[in-house]
Amino acid sequence: MPGKLSSAQAENAWAFDVPAFRRALLGWFSANARDLPWRRTLDPYHVWLSEIMLQQTQMDRAVGYFERFLERFPDMASLDAAGEDEVLKLWEGLGYYSRARNLRKAARVVMERHGGAFPRTHADIRDLPGVGPYTAGAIASVAYNTPVPAVDANVLRVFARLLDMADPVDSPAVRRRMEAAAEELLDPHDARSFNQALMELGALICAPRKPRCEACPVREFCLARQRGTAEARPVTKPAPEIIRIDMACGVLASRGRLFIQKRRQGDVWPGLWEFPGGVLEQGESPEQALVREWREETGLPVAPAGKIAVVRSSYTRYRITMHGFYCRVENGLDPESAYCLNEADEARFVTAEEIKRFAFPSGHARLVAKLLTDLRLDAFLLAS
């Protein structure tokens, strides 16, 4: 890249011994690296899958999903052949479902453009759907030992303290400085271990709050530790205001089966299934919102027939409280022939066993779990 420092120039640009920094970091990583399933192989498919899952997801939480996903889709061809519903169901609970949809898109690109072999160059990896600068660097360096940096939130935090950056790390200028620092310090002979070591350091030692400076293998190189500012770094912009939302939805049955509908492309959570419902308007009760939303979305006049549960979920800065109800159709209408789709792409009537195969947003998934353990469900289905 233009203006990139040579290895010798980069080492001279730092106020400390760069080779000593690398040795300290890599020595620590060799002795302390966590045993994670995607670290047991250099298969680029495994590396790619893990990196996509780890976007916006805690490491410990991703392990189970990774193992289940890999069991069902052991290679790119099996993922490419999968239907969207099955992929989304395996992803259910991880959130940020665009990642799962991009996995399928990327699998198609690999099959069509690369003959099913995962691309080797950094540029080709960067071109895959859902792969940004950090993810491309992580995959290229870990899978192929390509000497490119990989700067995630953990690495940003490490460099904010290492350089004692007083400006917000989420500003473009600071981000560029961090990426340049990562490139300058990168071990060109062992990028695979170096990048993983930086991420591991940020995850285990250089924590967001109360960094464990006494246990840090590179503490002698850290300006923030020397100046006593480690806990004040990194500087970030104020967190966005939390928005709380109350919603209501209804579970309708017909001939022993439950009504579900598929969210439209372009909506929040596109392609996921749900029970009709929506946000409470000013002055509405959950029951009133249920009736209104069902009529608006399906054209069916319904009435509440008992509360199932109140479930809570989070989405970015939104905190959602959802009231789930059993409901029944009024006026003697047959719901299977009388409904219309005003806010969904598709609808189905499914059994309690079949519903387990469909992927729902987290709030609805929690409601499904409550529903399937509700002792009233059998009677509700029989009465339909």
C-alpha positions in Angstrom: 0.0 0.0 0.0 1.3 3.6 -0.6 3.4 4.9 2.2 3.8 1.5 3.9 6.9 1.2 6.0 9.5 -1.4 5.3 10.2 -3.9 8.1 13.4 -2.1 9.1 11.7 1.4 8.9 8.7 0.2 11.0 11.0 -1.1 13.7 12.9 2.2 13.8 9.6 4.1 14.0 8.8 2.6 17.4 10.3 3.7 20.7 10.7 0.1 21.8 12.4 -3.1 20.6 9.9 -4.5 18.0 11.4 -8.0 17.8 11.4 -8.2 21.6 7.7 -7.2 21.6 6.9 -9.9 19.0 8.8 -12.5 21.0 7.0 -11.6 24.3 3.6 -11.7 22.7 4.2 -14.9 20.7 5.7 -16.7 23.7 2.7 -15.8 25.8 0.3 -17.0 23.1 2.1 -20.3 22.7 1.7 -21.0 26.4 -1.8 -19.5 26.9 -3.9 -20.0 23.7 -7.3 -21.4 24.3 -8.1 -24.7 22.8 -10.9 -23.7 20.4 -12.3 -26.1 17.8 -11.4 -23.9 14.8 -7.8 -23.7 16.0 -7.4 -27.5 15.6 -7.2 -27.1 11.8 -6.0 -24.6 9.2 -8.9 -25.5 6.9 -9.9 -22.1 5.4 -13.6 -23.2 5.4 -13.4 -23.7 9.2 -11.5 -20.4 9.7 -14.0 -18.5 7.6 -17.0 -20.0 9.4 -15.6 -19.2 12.8 -14.7 -15.7 11.9 -18.2 -15.0 10.5 -19.8 -16.4 13.7 -17.5 -14.4 15.9 -18.7 -11.1 14.5 -20.8 -9.6 17.2 -20.8 -12.9 19.2 -18.9 -13.9 22.4 -16.3 -16.7 21.9 -17.8 -19.1 24.3 -21.2 -18.8 22.8 -20.0 -19.4 19.3 -18.3 -22.8 20.0 -21.5 -24.8 20.2 -23.0 -23.1 17.1 -19.7 -23.8 15.2 -19.7 -27.5 16.1 -23.4 -28.0 15.2 -23.0 -26.0 11.9 -20.0 -27.9 10.9 -21.6 -31.3 11.6 -24.5 -30.4 9.3 -22.4 -28.5 6.7 -18.9 -30.1 6.7 -17.8 -28.3 3.5 -18.7 -25.6 1.1 -20.6 -27.8 -1.3 -23.0 -28.9 1.5 -23.6 -25.3 2.6 -24.2 -24.2 -1.0 -26.8 -26.9 -1.4 -28.7 -26.0 1.8 -32.0 -24.1 1.9 -32.2 -20.8 3.6 -34.7 -22.0 6.2 -32.3 -24.8 7.4 -29.3 -22.4 7.6 -31.3 -19.8 9.5 -32.6 -22.5 11.9 -29.1 -23.6 12.8 -28.2 -19.9 13.2 -31.2 -19.2 15.4 -30.2 -17.4 18.6 -26.9 -16.0 17.3 -28.6 -12.9 16.0 -27.5 -10.6 13.1 -29.0 -13.0 10.6 -27.5 -11.3 7.6 -24.3 -13.2 8.5 -26.1 -16.5 7.9 -27.6 -15.3 4.6 -24.1 -14.0 3.5 -22.7 -17.4 4.3 -25.0 -18.9 1.7 -24.2 -16.2 -0.8 -20.4 -16.6 -0.2 -20.8 -20.4 -0.7 -22.4 -19.8 -4.1 -19.5 -17.4 -5.1 -16.9 -20.0 -4.0 -18.6 -22.8 -6.0 -19.1 -20.7 -9.1 -15.9 -18.6 -9.2 -13.4 -20.8 -7.4 -14.6 -24.3 -8.2 -15.5 -25.0 -4.6 -12.0 -24.3 -3.3 -11.8 -21.5 -0.8 -10.0 -18.5 -2.3 -6.3 -18.0 -1.3 -5.6 -14.4 -2.0 -6.5 -11.6 0.4 -8.3 -9.7 -2.4 -10.5 -12.7 -3.4 -11.3 -13.4 0.3 -12.3 -9.7 0.7 -14.7 -10.0 -2.2 -16.8 -12.7 -0.5 -20.2 -11.5 0.7 -20.1 -10.6 4.4 -16.3 -10.3 4.6 -15.0 -7.0 5.7 -11.4 -5.8 6.2 -10.9 -7.4 9.6 -12.4 -10.7 8.6 -10.4 -10.9 5.3 -7.2 -10.2 7.3 -8.0 -12.8 9.9 -8.9 -15.5 7.4 -5.9 -14.8 5.1 -3.4 -14.7 8.0 -4.7 -17.7 10.0 -5.5 -20.0 7.1 -2.6 -19.1 4.8 -0.2 -17.2 7.0 -0.5 -14.2 4.7 1.3 -11.2 6.3 -1.8 -8.9 6.6 -3.1 -7.3 9.8 -6.4 -8.2 11.4 -7.8 -5.4 13.6 -11.0 -6.3 15.6 -12.3 -4.7 18.7 -9.9 -6.6 20.9 -6.9 -5.4 18.8 -8.1 -1.8 18.8 -8.3 -1.9 22.6 -4.7 -3.3 22.8 -3.3 -0.6 20.5 -5.3 2.2 22.2 -3.4 1.3 25.4 -0.1 0.4 23.8 -0.1 3.9 22.2 -2.1 5.6 24.9 -4.5 7.1 22.4 -6.6 9.9 23.9 -8.9 10.2 20.9 -12.0 8.1 20.4 -11.0 4.8 18.7 -14.2 4.7 16.7 -13.1 7.8 14.7 -11.8 7.1 11.2 -8.5 8.8 11.7 -7.7 6.8 14.9 -8.9 3.6 13.3 -6.4 4.2 10.4 -3.6 4.8 12.9 -4.4 1.5 14.7 -4.4 -0.4 11.4 -1.1 1.1 10.4 0.3 0.2 13.9 -0.9 -3.4 13.5 0.8 -3.6 10.1 4.0 -2.1 11.4 4.3 -4.5 14.3 3.1 -7.6 12.4 5.5 -10.5 12.4 6.0 -11.1 8.7 7.1 -14.6 9.2 4.3 -15.7 11.6 1.3 -13.6 10.9 -1.0 -16.5 11.8 0.2 -16.6 15.4 0.8 -12.9 15.8 -2.7 -11.8 14.8 -4.3 -14.5 16.9 -2.1 -13.5 19.8 -3.2 -9.9 19.7 -6.8 -10.9 19.7 -6.3 -13.4 22.5 -4.4 -10.7 24.5 -7.4 -8.4 24.2 -9.9 -11.1 25.1 -8.0 -12.5 28.1 -5.8 -9.8 29.5 -6.4 -6.4 28.0 -10.0 -6.5 28.9 -12.5 -3.6 28.4 -12.7 -2.9 32.1 -10.1 -3.6 34.7 -7.3 -4.7 32.4 -4.9 -7.3 34.0 -1.8 -5.3 33.4 0.2 -7.3 35.9 -0.3 -10.4 33.8 0.3 -8.8 30.4 3.3 -10.2 28.5 3.9 -6.8 26.8 3.3 -4.5 29.7 6.8 -3.0 29.5 6.0 -1.7 26.0 2.6 -0.2 27.0 2.5 3.6 27.2 -0.9 3.6 29.0 0.5 1.4 31.8 3.5 3.6 32.1 1.3 6.7 32.4 -1.4 5.2 34.6 -4.1 5.7 32.0 -4.9 2.0 31.1 -8.3 2.0 32.6 -9.2 5.2 30.8 -8.4 3.7 27.4 -9.8 3.2 24.9 -11.8 6.4 24.6 -15.1 5.7 22.9 -18.1 7.8 21.9 -21.1 7.8 24.2 -23.2 4.7 23.9 -26.5 5.2 22.0 -29.6 5.7 24.1 -31.5 2.4 24.9 -34.9 2.3 23.3 -37.6 0.2 25.1 -40.4 -1.3 23.0 -43.6 -3.1 24.1 -45.1 -5.6 21.6 -47.9 -8.1 21.4 -48.3 -11.2 19.2 -50.9 -13.9 18.9 -50.8 -17.7 18.4 -53.7 -19.0 16.3 -54.5 -22.7 15.7 -56.6 -24.4 13.1 -57.2 -28.2 12.9 -54.5 -28.8 15.4 -51.9 -26.7 13.6 -50.3 -23.3 14.4 -50.2 -20.3 12.1 -46.8 -18.8 11.3 -45.7 -16.3 8.7 -42.4 -15.4 7.1 -41.0 -11.9 7.3 -40.5 -10.0 4.1 -37.2 -9.4 2.4 -36.2 -5.8 3.3 -37.8 -6.0 6.8 -35.9 -6.5 10.0 -35.1 -10.2 10.3 -36.0 -11.0 6.7 -36.7 -14.6 6.0 -37.4 -15.5 9.6 -40.8 -16.8 10.8 -43.0 -15.2 13.4 -46.5 -15.0 14.9 -48.4 -12.0 13.7 -48.2 -9.0 16.0 -46.4 -5.7 16.5 -45.7 -2.6 18.6 -48.2 -1.2 21.0 -49.5 2.2 20.0 -49.9 5.1 22.4 -52.5 4.2 25.0 -53.1 0.6 23.7 -53.1 -2.5 25.9 -51.3 -5.6 24.7 -54.7 -7.2 24.0 -55.9 -4.3 21.9 -52.6 -4.3 20.0 -52.9 -8.0 19.3 -56.4 -7.6 17.8 -55.3 -4.6 15.6 -52.1 -6.1 14.4 -53.8 -9.4 13.4 -56.4 -7.6 11.4 -53.8 -5.3 9.7 -51.4 -8.2 8.9 -53.8 -11.1 8.0 -57.3 -9.5 7.7 -58.5 -11.9 10.4 -60.7 -10.7 13.3 -59.2 -12.4 16.4 -59.8 -12.2 20.1 -57.3 -13.0 22.9 -57.8 -16.4 24.5 -55.3 -16.4 27.3 -51.8 -15.2 27.9 -48.9 -17.5 27.1 -46.0 -15.5 28.5 -44.1 -12.2 28.5 -40.7 -12.6 26.9 -37.8 -10.2 26.6 -35.1 -9.8 24.0 -32.5 -7.3 22.8 -31.6 -6.1 19.3 -28.8 -3.6 19.0 -30.0 -0.7 21.2 -33.5 -1.9 21.4 -34.9 -3.7 24.5 -38.1 -5.5 23.5 -40.9 -6.8 25.8 -43.3 -9.0 24.0 -46.7 -10.2 25.3 -47.7 -13.5 23.7 -51.3 -14.7 23.6 -53.4 -17.6 22.5 -56.1 -16.2 20.2 -59.2 -17.4 18.3 -60.9 -16.2 15.1 -64.2 -14.5 15.5 -67.3 -14.5 13.3 -67.0 -18.2 12.5 -64.4 -17.7 9.8 -62.2 -20.5 8.7 -58.7 -19.1 9.2 -57.1 -21.3 6.6 -59.1 -19.9 3.8 -59.9 -16.4 5.1 -56.4 -15.0 5.9 -54.4 -12.7 3.6 -50.8 -11.7 3.7 -50.3 -7.9 4.1 -47.0 -7.9 5.9 -45.4 -11.3 5.1 -44.0 -13.3 2.1 -45.5 -16.6 3.1 -47.6 -18.3 5.8 -48.1 -21.9 6.9 -50.1 -23.9 9.4 -47.6 -26.3 11.2 -47.9 -28.8 13.9 -46.2 -28.3 17.3 -43.5 -30.8 16.2 -42.9 -29.1 12.8 -42.6 -25.6 14.3 -39.2 -26.7 15.8 -37.7 -26.7 12.3 -38.4 -23.0 11.6 -36.1 -20.1 12.6 -37.6 -17.3 14.6 -36.2 -14.0 15.9 -35.0 -14.3 19.5 -38.2 -13.0 21.1 -40.5 -15.3 19.1 -38.1 -18.2 19.6 -38.4 -17.7 23.4 -42.2 -17.6 23.0 -42.1 -20.9 21.0 -40.1 -22.5 23.8 -42.7 -21.3 26.3 -45.5 -22.4 24.1 -44.2 -26.0 23.6 -43.9 -26.5 27.4 -47.3 -24.9 28.2 -49.7 -27.4 29.6 -52.6 -25.6 27.9 -51.3 -26.2 24.4 -52.8 -29.6 23.8 -56.2 -28.4 24.8 -55.8 -25.3 22.6 -54.9 -27.4 19.6 -57.8 -29.9 20.2 -60.3 -27.0 20.4 -59.2 -25.7 17.1 
